[in-house]
Amino acid sequence: MSQSSISYLWREPQAVRGFSTGVSLHSHTNQSRETLDFIADLSRDWGVLQPLMRWAEQRSQRLSGIRPDYAHSYWTPPLTPRLAFDLESSQIENKLQLPALVSLTDHDDIQAPLLLRSVPSARHIPISLEWTVPFYESAFHIGVHNLPSATGQQWMDRLRAFTALSVAGRNPHLLREIMAELDEIPNTLIVFNHPMWDLYRVGKERHEVLVNEFLAVYGQYIHALELNGLRDWKENREAAELAGRWNQLTISGGDRHGVEPNANVNLTRATCFTGFVHEVRRERQSHVLYMPQYAEPWKHRILQSTLDAIRDYPHFPEGARRWDQRVYHPDSKGEMRPLVELWTSERRVAPAWIRTILACVRMMGQAPLSGTLRYAWDDSAKMRAALAKQEG
C-alpha cells in the first residue's frame, strides 16, 4: 500500500522528529542548458512587456544583424555544481538539523555529479539527471536518480539519443524498453517531474490527456509523481490528485534554478541514497516537507528566480560572474557563443538599451516596488484552500 504524507515546516516545526535524513531532489547547476522560451512567455503573460520586447528585438536586429532567437538560445543557472551542492546541503543541515542527501538533476546532463565526486564531502552524490522525453507533440521531464557509476555515461548517451530522435524516429516500443531497463536497476529512482505543468503549451486539456496516456503505458515504470517546489498550490494539488488516481506516491522536487534552496525536500529514515530509494520503491513510503519559502506568493518567487538568472555575482568563479557569460545565442553564422562575446563595444558590455531593460526588470525586485508586487500577488487564499483540502 502506497503511503505519501506532507508536512509544512512553518506550521509543524517538529515535523522532522523521527526522521534520520533530509533529501534534496531535483535542482539545477550551471551544467544545465535552459531554454530562453520563458522570455517570450513573459511577454505573453505580462502584456505590459510586449511593446518593450518587440522594440528590443527590432533594435537588436538593426544594430547587430542578429535577431533574438529564443528557441535556439539557452542560459545556464548561476550556481556551479559545488555551490549548488553546498546550498542544498546547508539548508537541510542548518534549518532541519539533519544530515543531507542531495541529488542534482541538470537537463539531459550528468556532468555536475561526475565533477562533484572528486570532492570528499560529495563523494557519494548520486548520478542523476532530468531526462526530456518527447511524447507526441509535447514532452515530459523524468527525474532519473542514482544511475550506476559503472554505466552512468552509457545511460546518459542512450537517454540523450532518444531525446534527439526526430518525430519519425520515435518508437513507443523503444521508450518502453528504456523505461523497463531503468526500472530493473534496483537502486535507481524514476520520478515524473511536474506532471501537471503544460510546459510545452499544448493546452491544458490536451496536456492532461497526454499525461494520462503516458501513465497508462509507462506508469508501471514510474516510482513517484513530483510535487514541485517552483509550481503553485493549485498545480501541486492537481498533481497529488493525479497520483491518487494512479496509486502513485508523491515525492518532493524543488526544481531550483536560482540561489534560493529547494522549497520542498523529502524526509527519510534512511541514511544513504540507496536506502532512500529502497524506502520509496520497496516500502512505498514518502514524506514531503515544504520549506517556509514555499509559502511566499508564487509569482513573487518566480520573479526572484528570474532575477537570480540575470544578476551578476562578482564572487563566483570566472566565467559565471556576469549574466551575459551565462547566456548563449547563435552568432551571425549560427554558432553558439556567450552573449559577452557578441557585444561590439571595446569593454565587452551590453548595449545601453539592454542594460536599461535589465535595470527595469531588476527594479521589480527592489523596494518599494517589490513589496507592492508581493502584496498584489499574495496567494495565501490558495494556500489555505490547499491545506484545508488535504486535511479534509
N, C-alpha and C positions, 0 to 999 in steps of 0.2 A: 504494500500500500504506500503510495507516494505521500510524503508529508512536507509541505512547504509552510514556513512561518515567516512573518515580517515584524520587525520592531523599528521604532523611531527613537533615536538617541535623545532628542530634545524632550520627548515625553517619558522615556523609560531609561533613565541614566544608569540603571543597574542591569540593562539588557545583556551585558557581556558575561554576567555571572554564569558559571558552569561551562563556559567555553574555553578552549585552550589557545586558539589562534584566530587571527583575523586574516581574511584573504581578499586581496585586491585583484579583481578581474577586469580585463578589457580597458586598457589605456594605451595611449599612443606616444611615440617619441619622434625625434627628427628623422628617423629612418622611414617614416610613413609618408607616402605621397597622397595628399588630399586635394581633390579637385577644387577649382575655383568657381564651380557652378553656384556656390552659395552667394556669390556676389550678384549674379543675375537674379537669384531667388530674393535677395534683399530688396532689389529694385522693384520686383513684382509685389512683394509683401508689404513694403513700405513705400506707398505711391509717391510720397514727397521726395524720394531719392531718384525717381525715374528721370526727370529732366536733367539732373546733375550727372547721372550715369551716361545718358546719351551725349551730353556735351563733352564729357571726358573722353568717350570713345572716339568721337569725331576729331577732337583736338589731337589725340594720340596719333591717329592715322595721318593727319595733316603735317604734324611736326616730325614724326619719325618714319612714316611709311608703314608702320605696324599697327594694325587694328587689334584691339584686345580680343583674345581668343580664349574664353573661359573654359571651353570644353577640353582643350588640349594642354592648358596650363595647369600647374599644381603648386601647392605650398606645402611646406613641412612644418610640423609643430615646433615650438621653440626649444623644448627640453631634449637634451641628449639622453641616451639610454641611462647613464649613471644618475643624472639629475632626476629623471622620471622615476627610477627605482627608489632613490632616496626620498623623494616627495611622498610616494605611496607608502613606503615603509614607515616613515616618520609619523604620518597621520595615525596609523594603526598603533604604533608603539607609544606615541605621546598622548593621544586622545582616548584610546581604549585600554592602554596599559597591557597590551597583548603582544606576543611575538607576531611578526608579519610574514605572510607569503604573498608574493607579487607575480602576476602573470601579465607581461606586456604583450599587446597584440596589435602590431602595425598591419596596415593593409597589405596583404599578399607579400609579406616580407618577414624573415626571421633573423635579420642581422642584429637587431637590438639584443635579444637574449644570447646570441652567439658571442657578441662583443662583451657582454657583461660576465660571461662565465670565466673570464680571466681575472675578475675582481673577487677577492676572497669572500666578502660579505654576500655576494650574489652568485656564488659558485653553483648553487643548486637551483637557480632560476629555471623554470620550465621553458622549453622551446615551444613557443605559441605564436599564433597569428590570427588575423581576421581575414577569412577567405571570402572573396567575392564569387558568388555562384550565379551565373546567368540562368534565368528561368523565364522562358517565353520573352515578352517584351520588357521584363523587369530583371531584377537581380536581388539576391538575398545575401546578407552577411552572416557568415557562420564562424563562431569562435572555435578554433581548434587549439586546445591547450594540452601541453605536455607530450609533444611528439617524442619518439625515441631518439636519444642522442645519436646513435649509430646511423640512423636512416632519416634524420630530420631534413637534411638538404635534399635528398632524393624525393622526399614527400613534398617539399616546397616546390621543386621543379615540376612535379606532377600536377600539383594543385594550380600552379600558375599557368601551366599549359592548358588546363581545362578552362580556366577563366578567359584565356586568349582565343578560344575557339570561335570561329565565325558562326553565325546563326545556322548555316547549312551543316556545319560540322558538329553541332551539339547533339549528343546522343543520350537519351534518358537512361539507357542501359549502362553506359559508361559512368554516369553520375551515380547510379545505384551501386555499381561495382566499387567506386571510390569510397562512397559513404559506408558501405558494408565493411570494407577493409579497414577503414579508420575505426569503426565500431569494434572490430575484432582486436584492436590493440587495447589490452585491459587497463592500462594506466592513462589513456588519452580521454579527455573530456570534450564533448561536442555540444555546443550551445547555439541556439538560434537567436542571434542578436537582434534587438529592437524589432520584433516581428511585425508590429502594427505600424511602423513608420513607412509611409509611402515615399521612400527616398528618391525613387526614380519617377515620381509624379505620373503614375498611370491612372490615377483616380482612386478614391477610397474604396468604392465598390469592387472595382477590378482587382485592386491590391488584395482585398480580403479574400476574393475568390482564389487568387494565385497562392496566397498563404495557406489556405485550407487544402488546396490541391497538393502543394508541396508537402504538407504534413501527412496527407493521406498516403502518399507514395514513399516518402523518406523519413517520416516521423519515427519509425521504428529504430532509426539510427541516431536520433537526437536524444540527448540526455537531459536537457533542460531548456526552458524558454527564458529569455533575459528580461528583467525589469531594469530599464536603462536609466542611469543617473543623469543623462542630459535630455531626456524626454519628459513631457509634462505628466501631471497626475492622471488626467483622463486617459492618455495613451497607455500608461502603465497599468491602469485598472483594466483596460481592454485586453492587454497582454496577459494579465492574470486570469481573466475570464476565458481567454483562448486556451491557456494552459489547462484550466479546469475541464474544458470540453474535451481535450485530447489526453486527459490523465497524465499531464506532464508536470514535472517540478518547475518552480520558478527559481531563478538564481540572479545574483547581482551582476552588474556590469556598468562601471562608471562612465566609460566612453570618454575619458578625459583627453582633451587635445591641448588645453592651455596650461596654466600654472595653478589652477585650483585642483586639489586632490579629488579623487573619485567621490561622488556624492552618495554612493552606497557600497557596501562591502558584504562579504559573507562571514558568518561566524561558524566555527567548526570545532569539534572536539579532537580532530586530527592534529598532528604536529608536523606533518610534511605534506607536500602537494599530492603525492601519490595516495596518501591516506585520505586526503580530502576528496580526491576523485573516487576512491572506493566508497566513501560515505554517500556521495551523490549517486553514483552508478549502481552500487550493490544494495546499500541500505536505504536508498531513495529518501534521503534527508537533505534539506537545505534551509538555512536560516539567513534571511536577508536583513541587514541593518542599514537603515537610511541615516546618513550623517546630517548634522544641522544645516549644511549649506543647501540641501535639497528643499528645505522649507522656504528658501528665498524665492521671490517671483521668478517664474520660468523665463520670461522674456528678458528680465534683467540679467539672469545667469548666462543666457545665450549672448547677450551684448558683451558681457565681461569676457566670455570665451573668445569672441571676435576681437575684442581689444587686445587680448593676450597675443593673438596672431599677428597684429600689426604694430606691436610695441617693440622698442629697441631694448636690449639687455646688455649694457656695456660690460658687465662682469662675467658674461658667458664666454665659452671658448670661441676662438677666432673662427669665423665662418657661420656663426649662429647668433651674432650680436645684433645685427641690423635686420629689420623686417625684409628689406629688399635683397638680402643674401639668402633668405629662406623661401622666396617666391621665384618660380621658374616659368619662363614664357618662351615660345618659339621666336627666334630672331627672323630677320628678313629672308633667310634661306631655309627657315623651318627647323633649325637646330635649337634644342632646348638649352637655355642659358639662364643663370640667375639674373634677376632684373638689374642688379647693380652693374652688370656688365653691359646692359643696354642703354644706360644713361649716357648722354653725349657730352655732358659738362666735364671739365677737367677734374673736378673734385669727385666725380662719380656719385653725385647726389641726385635724387629725384627732381624732376622739373618742379618749379614753384607751384604750378596748378595742382599737381598731385599732392604736394605737401599741404596745400590748402585744404584739399578734400579730406586728407587723413586727419588734419587738425580738427576739422568739423566733426568727424566721426568720433575722435578721441574726446572731444568736448562732452559727448553724451555720457561719458564715464566719469565726469568730474562734477563736483558740487558747484552750484545748486541743481544743475540740470539732472544729474544722476539721481538725486533724491526725488525729484519730481517724477521722473520716469518710473522709478521703483514704486512709488505710490500709485501711479496710474496703472501699472502692470500687476498690482497686488492680486494674486490668485488664491488667497487664503481660503476663500469660499470653496474652491475646488478641492483644496487640501482637506477641509473639514468633511466635505461630501465623500471623498475617497476613504477617509478614516472611518466615517460612520458606516459606509457600506461594508468595509472589511470587518468591523466589529459586529455588524448585524448578521 
